[in-house]
């Protein structure tokens, strides 16, 4: 649904897509990450430009077509955004301001058009047209006339998606021992993983459920090895017996 809404508003606003053949246009990619706990979408617009320096003038008065298009697109996305998380006062104020600058917000509501928006980022990537990277991880000085202007710009919502791995299927150290063996049940590994925070420029496993299963398998192997060591198993006396 989010992809369809973005396609529609890009058509309506006349956003110029990036052309790989000649390097023209502005919108190179749209990267989206979904927070599993809420279903909210973190959106990153990858823009074919060096970073715009807002201190050099107003967004719409500079005559820069790319700058004007980016502002209109960002304002529209924010105005259509709705989040499962309670909005901060700053976010609520920003949504109100952007809705005042868009004329068709009421029409959007009448047709039920909205985005379950977690956050909105812009990433400036003006690298050569044959560059295969979606993001530009180089120094700012390689793409910007001013090293003080970052390649990443956070515009709305929380800075990071929050995820937690489900480790509930992990074994415990005392699984195969009597319940009265308190020594075996001390310092059990937690079954709920620590929170993981993902801004858009941090690698995130595409399948976090499968990644959690891998972590559980590794934990269970280490716990089994610990048991063998505690029981004095002959096979555990050699380092070569460690299961891989």
C-alpha positions in Angstrom: 0.0 0.0 0.0 2.8 2.4 0.9 4.5 1.8 -2.5 1.3 2.5 -4.4 0.7 5.8 -2.4 4.3 6.9 -3.1 3.9 6.1 -6.8 0.7 8.1 -7.0 2.0 11.2 -5.2 5.3 11.2 -7.3 3.1 11.2 -10.5 0.9 14.0 -9.1 3.8 16.2 -8.0 5.8 15.6 -11.2 8.8 14.2 -9.4 11.5 13.4 -11.9 12.8 9.8 -11.6 16.5 9.1 -12.0 17.6 8.0 -15.5 20.5 5.6 -15.4 21.3 6.2 -19.1 22.2 9.8 -18.8 22.2 10.5 -15.1 19.4 13.0 -15.1 16.4 13.2 -12.7 16.4 13.2 -8.9 14.6 10.3 -7.2 17.1 7.5 -7.5 15.7 5.0 -5.0 13.1 4.7 -2.2 14.3 2.5 0.6 11.7 1.2 3.1 12.1 -0.7 6.3 9.1 -2.0 8.3 9.2 -2.1 12.1 7.8 -5.6 12.9 6.2 -4.7 16.2 4.1 -1.8 14.8 4.0 -2.2 11.0 5.2 1.4 10.6 7.4 2.2 7.6 10.8 3.9 7.7 11.2 5.7 4.4 14.4 7.0 2.9 14.4 9.0 -0.3 17.7 8.6 -2.2 18.1 11.9 -4.0 20.4 12.6 -7.0 22.0 15.7 -5.7 24.7 17.1 -3.5 23.2 18.0 -0.1 21.2 21.2 -0.1 22.4 23.8 2.4 19.2 25.2 3.9 21.2 28.1 5.4 21.8 29.5 1.9 18.2 30.4 1.3 14.6 29.3 1.2 13.7 25.9 -0.3 11.4 27.2 -3.0 13.0 30.6 -3.8 16.4 29.3 -4.9 15.2 28.3 -8.4 16.6 24.8 -7.9 14.2 22.3 -9.4 15.5 19.4 -7.4 15.2 21.3 -4.2 11.7 22.3 -4.9 10.6 18.8 -5.9 12.2 17.3 -2.8 10.5 19.7 -0.4 7.1 19.1 -2.0 7.5 15.3 -1.9 8.7 15.3 1.8 5.9 17.6 2.8 3.3 15.4 1.1 4.7 12.2 2.7 4.7 13.8 6.2 1.1 15.1 5.7 -0.1 11.6 4.8 1.8 10.0 7.7 0.1 8.2 10.6 2.1 6.2 13.1 1.3 3.5 15.6 3.5 5.3 18.1 2.3 8.3 20.0 3.5 11.4 18.2 5.8 13.7 20.0 4.8 17.4 20.3 7.4 18.3 17.7 6.2 15.7 15.2 2.6 16.7 15.7 3.5 20.4 15.1 5.5 19.4 12.0 2.5 17.4 10.6 0.2 20.3 11.2 2.6 22.7 9.4 3.0 20.4 6.4 -0.7 19.8 6.1 -1.2 23.6 5.9 1.2 23.7 2.9 -0.6 20.9 1.0 -4.0 21.8 -0.6 -5.4 18.3 -1.1 -5.0 16.7 2.3 -8.8 16.6 2.7 -9.1 14.8 -0.6 -6.5 12.3 0.5 -8.6 11.6 3.7 -11.8 11.2 1.7 -10.3 8.4 -0.4 -8.6 6.8 2.6 -5.1 7.5 1.4 -2.4 7.5 4.1 1.0 6.1 4.9 1.7 4.2 8.1 4.8 6.3 8.6 7.5 5.6 11.1 10.0 8.2 10.0 11.3 10.0 6.9 14.9 10.4 5.8 16.7 11.9 2.8 20.0 10.6 1.6 21.9 12.6 -1.0 23.7 10.4 -3.5 25.2 12.3 -6.5 27.7 9.6 -7.4 28.5 8.7 -11.0 25.7 7.0 -12.9 27.6 3.7 -13.2 28.0 3.5 -9.4 26.2 0.3 -8.2 25.7 1.5 -4.6 22.3 2.6 -3.5 23.8 4.7 -0.7 26.9 6.9 -0.8 29.0 5.9 2.2 31.9 8.1 1.2 33.1 11.3 3.0 30.9 14.3 2.6 33.8 16.1 0.8 33.5 13.6 -2.1 30.0 14.7 -3.0 29.3 18.0 -1.3 30.7 21.5 -1.8 30.5 21.9 2.0 31.7 19.2 4.3 29.4 20.6 7.0 26.3 19.5 5.1 25.6 15.8 5.8 24.6 13.2 3.2 21.9 12.0 5.6 19.0 14.2 6.7 16.4 13.1 9.3 13.1 14.9 8.6 10.4 13.2 10.7 9.7 10.6 13.3 12.1 8.5 15.5 15.6 8.2 14.2 15.7 4.4 14.5 13.5 1.4 14.1 13.5 -0.8 17.2 13.6 -4.6 16.9 13.9 -7.4 19.4 15.0 -11.0 18.6 12.7 -13.8 19.8 15.0 -16.2 21.7 12.2 -18.1 23.5 13.1 -21.4 21.9 16.6 -21.3 23.5 17.5 -24.1 25.8 18.6 -23.3 29.4 21.6 -24.6 31.2 19.6 -26.7 33.5 17.2 -28.3 31.0 18.5 -31.8 31.5 19.2 -31.6 35.2 17.0 -32.0 38.3 15.1 -28.9 39.4 16.9 -29.0 42.7 20.2 -28.5 41.0 20.3 -24.8 41.6 24.0 -24.5 40.5 23.0 -25.6 37.0 20.2 -23.0 36.8 22.3 -20.0 37.8 23.0 -17.2 35.3 20.7 -18.5 32.6 21.0 -16.7 29.2 18.0 -14.3 28.7 15.2 -15.5 26.4 14.4 -11.9 25.3 17.2 -10.3 23.3 18.2 -6.7 23.9 16.6 -4.0 21.7 18.3 -3.5 18.4 18.2 0.0 16.8 18.3 0.5 13.1 18.7 3.9 11.5 18.4 3.6 7.7 22.2 3.7 7.2 22.8 0.6 9.4 22.6 -2.9 7.8 19.6 -4.8 8.9 19.0 -8.5 8.2 16.3 -9.0 5.6 14.8 -11.8 7.5 15.1 -11.1 11.2 13.1 -14.2 12.2 15.5 -16.5 10.4 18.4 -14.5 11.9 16.9 -15.1 15.4 16.7 -18.8 14.7 20.5 -18.8 13.8 21.2 -17.0 17.1 19.1 -19.6 19.0 21.0 -22.5 17.3 24.4 -21.0 18.2 23.2 -20.5 21.8 21.9 -24.1 22.1 25.2 -25.4 20.8 27.2 -23.4 23.3 24.9 -24.5 26.1 25.3 -28.2 25.1 29.0 -27.7 25.1 28.8 -26.1 28.6 26.8 -29.1 29.8 29.4 -31.6 28.5 32.2 -29.6 30.2 30.3 -29.5 33.5 29.6 -33.3 33.4 33.2 -34.0 32.7 32.4 -35.8 29.4 35.6 -37.3 27.9 34.7 -35.8 24.6 34.8 -32.3 26.0 38.4 -32.6 27.2 39.7 -32.0 23.7 39.2 -28.6 22.0 38.7 -30.4 18.7 35.4 -31.8 20.0 33.7 -28.4 20.1 30.7 -28.8 17.8 30.7 -26.5 14.8 
